[in-house]
Amino acid sequence: MSELVFGLDTFGDVPVDDAGKPVSYAAAIRQVVDEAVIADELGVDVIALGEHHRPEYAISTPETVLAGIAGRTSRIRLASGVTVLSSDDPVRVFQRFATVDALSGGRAQAILGRGSFTESFPLFGYDLSDYDVLFEEKLDLFVKLLDEKPVTWDGTTRAALRDADVFPKTETGRLDTWVGVGGSPQSVIRTARHGLPLMLAIIGGSPERFAPYVKLYRQAAEQLGTVAHPVGMHSPGFIADTDEQAREIFFGPYKVIRDRIGALRGWPPLSRAEFEAEVEHGSQYVGSPETVARKIAKAVRALDVGRFDLIYTAGAQPVSARLRSVELFGAKVMPMVRDILASDR
């Protein structure tokens, strides 16, 4: 197994300052840039920014923020997590990422998905009844664009293209592109059919239950004659100096946003007992560096993945605590996980 890739993911959750007051959307975006700079300095491999169109989140155009990060960093890969391709135009998405790739010296990475929220569909004039066909067709077009040659394409969700050339081109000739999947077997097989790397969103329950999806991806790639890339996973968490600090800082703001979203989806309010059980046995990586490192290593071993991304924001945690969480992830958690995995060899 090659060395594990580490990432930090955020949706640009609007934090509070140390007085408990929510910062502005502009300050929240600048905060993410500052956190990415720290991550770059500490050797984190990837920063991934999700796209949302809700009041809790500041980032609606990941590529714009990634371009800002590009100018202040030197090595970290600049990813979306995810770009909601279904409610966007594949040509424009490709052009924006190719531009970030140019500005960053080849560090851009598009992670495409259908998204876990639906606000972008009415916002941009798309019908939710077309949810499946929108992603299927637009991903098909995007994959054709990755060849960086004139494209001819027909579909039902946008105008046809006839020998259309798209600019700018990347310097390497191919944009690094993944697909984010929440647990649908059909989505896993589709990703394998296109020969793209797979990122699994594991946000609750035991990580081990996703092992069949990793196996399915590899089997499908073999049967379809495509490439089975190393699989990635991303899960929420938070790191502080002690387990108690991490849980206390994280739980309150997390419960607020979890209950707000849950009310829209028919979920009961989150109890402290449910949260503690998820931290102990599920997919919440909350605790001290030692606790989080052990849990990451266990999940990586169980699923045999090549990349782990920590969703390091989930609610309005204080700015100072978020910065500390990023610092501890890069300075302590990553080396500890590598040491644990090395001891298995």
N, C-alpha and C positions, 0 to 999 in steps of 0.2 A: 504494500500500500504506500502510495506517495505521501509526502507530508501533508497533514491536514491544513486546509485553508480556513481562515477565521474571518468572519465578517461581523459588522455592526449594522443593524437595520433600525430605521425610524420612520414614522409617518409625519414627523414634525409636530408631535403633540405639543400643545401650548403649555409651557411650564409656569410655575409661580416663582417669584423672587423670594429672597430669604425672609421677607415680611409676610409672605403668604398671598401676595397680590399677583393675579395673572399678568404676564407680560403681553405686549402687543404682538400681533402676527408678525410684524417686521422684525421685532426683537427675537421671536421664536425661530425665525428663519436664520438670522445671524447666529443664534445659539447653535443650531445644527452645524453651520459652517465651522464655528470654533471647535465643536466636538470632533468634527472630521479632521481638523488640523492636528489635534491631540492624538487621534487614532493613527494618523499617518506617521507622526513622530515616534509612536510606540510600536510600530511594525504591524498593525492590523492590516490584513490583506485587502479587505473590501469595505466600503461604506455604501449601503443600499438605502435609497429613499423611496418610500411608497407614495402613491398618488391618491389623494382623497379630496372630497368636495363637501366636507362637513365642518361645523363650527369648532370642533375639538382639535382640528389639525390645521397646520399652517402651510403645508406643502401640497399644491395642486399641480405644479409643473416640475417634476423631479429634475428634468434635464437642465432647467434654468439654474436651480440651486447647485447641481453638479458642476455646471460651468463656473460658478463662483468658487466652488471648492477646488476646481482644477488649478486656478491661479494661485492658490495658497498651499498646495501640496505637491509632492514630487513622485510618490510611488504608489499610493493606495489606489486600488481600482474603484471606479466610479459607476455605481449600478443603480438601476431603479429596483423597486421591490414592493409592488410591481407597477409597471405601466399598464393601464387598463386599455388594452388594444381594441376591445370591442367597441368602445365609444370614441375612438380616435381614428385618424387616417393613417394607414400603414406607411404611405409615402412620407408624410410629414414626420412621423415618429422616426423613421429611418434617417431623414435629413437632420433632425435635431440631435440624434445620438452620434451621427457621423461628425457633426460639428463639435460636440463635446469630445469625441475621440481625437479630433485635430487639436483642440485647445489643450488637451491633457497629454499629448504625445502617445496616444494609443491606449489609454486606460479606461475607455468607456465600455460599459456592459449593460445591455438591455435585458431585463427580465420581464417577460410578457405574461399577462394573465387576464382572466375575466373579472377579477376584483371581487372582494367580499362584500362590497356595498354597491348600491344601484343608483346613487344620486346622479352620477355622470350621464346616465342614459337620457332622462328627460331634459337635463341641463343642455345637452348637445343635440337634442332632437332625435333620439333613437327610441324605438319601441322595444319594451322589455320582452314582448312575445317573440322577438327575433334574437333573444339572448344567445342561444346556441349557434345559430347560423352566422351571426355577426363575428364571433370569435373564430369559428372554423374557416370562414372565407378570408378574414383579414390576416390570420396567421399564415394561411396558404400564400397570400400575396407577399407578406413580409419575408417569408423564406425565399421566395423568388428574388426579391430585392437584394438579399444577402450575397447573391452571385455578382452583384455590381455590374450587370450587363443589361442591355435594353430588354424590357419586360413586355410580354403580351399576356394579358390576363382578362378573364371574364368572370363576373359574379353577379349576385343579386343585391349586394349591399352598398355598392358604390359604382361609379362609372367605369367602363372597361378601359383597359390600356392597350395601345397598339404600338409595339416597338418603342416604348417610352424609356428614355434614359433618365436616371435620377442622380442628382448631385447634391453635396460633394461626395466624392469617393473617399474611402479610407486609405491610409497609407499601406496597410497590410493587405488590403483587398477583401477583407471579410470582417464584419462587425461581430464582436463576441455577443452571442445571444442565447438566453436560457428561456425556459417556460416554467412559471410558477403554478403549482397544482395543489389543490386543497384536499385531495383524497378520492377523486373520481377515477376508476379504472380506465374509462374511455379517454380521459385526459392524459393519463400516463401513456397509453398506447399511441395516442396522437403525437405526443412529444417524441416517442421513439420512432414513429413513422417519418417524422421530419428530421431525425438525426440530431436533435438538439439536446443540450444538457437539461436535467430535471432538477427543480428546486421544490422540495416538499414543505408546505406550510403545516407545521405540527404545533397547534396552539392549545391543545387540551388533551387530556387522557394519556395513557401510557404510550411512549414513543414506539415501543416494540410492535404495536398494532399496525405500524406503517411498513414493517418488514416485507409483507407480501407485495407492496407497491414497488419497492426497490427490486425485488425478484422479477415482478411482472415487466418492469421497464427493461431489464437486461434480457429477459427471454424474448420480449417483443422485438428489441433491436436485433437480436441474433436471427430471428425468423424473418424479419423484414429486410435484412442485409444492410442495416444502418450501423452507426457507431453508438455504443453504449458508453457515454461519458461518465466520469465520477458524479455521483448523485449528491446534491446538497440538501440540507434541512435548515429551516429557521423556526425559532421558538422564542417566546417572551421570557424576560427575566430582569433581574436587577441585582447589582452587587454593592455591598457596603463592607465596612471593616469587620463586622460581626454578623452572624445569622439574624440576631434579634434586631439590629439596626436596619438591615435590609428589609425584613418583613414589615417593620413598623413604618418605614419611609414609603414603601411601595404600596401597601394594602389599601390605605384610605383613598388616595387618588385613583388607584386601579378599580376599586369597587364602584366609585362614582361613574366612571366611563363604562365599565362592564354592565352596570345596572341600566344605564341610559340606553345602551345598544340592545341589551337583553329585553327591555320593555318593548322594543320594536319587533322583536323576534319571538316573543312569547316565553321568554326564560324567566324563572323565578329570581328574586334578588340573590346576590352572592352572599353566602354566609362566611364567617371567619373559618368555620370548620371545613367547609368545602375548599376554601383557599389553601388552608394548611395541608389538606390531603393532596391537593394538586402540587404543592411545593415538595411534599415528601415523596409522592409516587407518580406524579403526572408530568406535564410539560411546562411547568413554571420553574425557571432556573434562577431562583431567588435565594441569596445568602451571602456568606463570606466567600472570598476567593477560593478557599479550599473546598467548601461545600459545592460551589458551582462547578469547579473544575472536575471534581469526582463525578458529578452528574452528567456533565457534557461527555466525558470520556466513556461513561457507561452507555450513553445513547449512541455515540459514534461506533462503539464496538458492536452494539446490538443490531444496528442497521447497516453497518459497513458503508458509511458515507464518507465522502472525501472533503466535505465542507460543512462547517457549522456557523450559522449566523445567529447572533443574539439580538432579538428585538428589544433594545435597551430602554425604550420609552413606552409606557402604557398608562397614560393619565398625566395629571399635572404635578409630577414630582418637582421639588425645588431645583433650581438651576445648579446650585452648588453640589447637590447630591447626584445629579445627572453627570456632572463633570467628573466627580469622584468615581462613579460607576464605570465610566469610559476608561479612566486611568487604571483602575484595578483590573479591568478586563485585559487591557494590553500589557500591563506590567507584570501581573501575577497569574491571572487565570490561564492565558495562552501558554506560558512556559510550563505551568503545572500540568495541563492537559497533555502537552507533548511528552513530558516525563512519564506520565502514567501510561500513555500508549506505547512509549518506547520500552517500558518494562515488560510489555506483553510479548515482545519479539523474541 
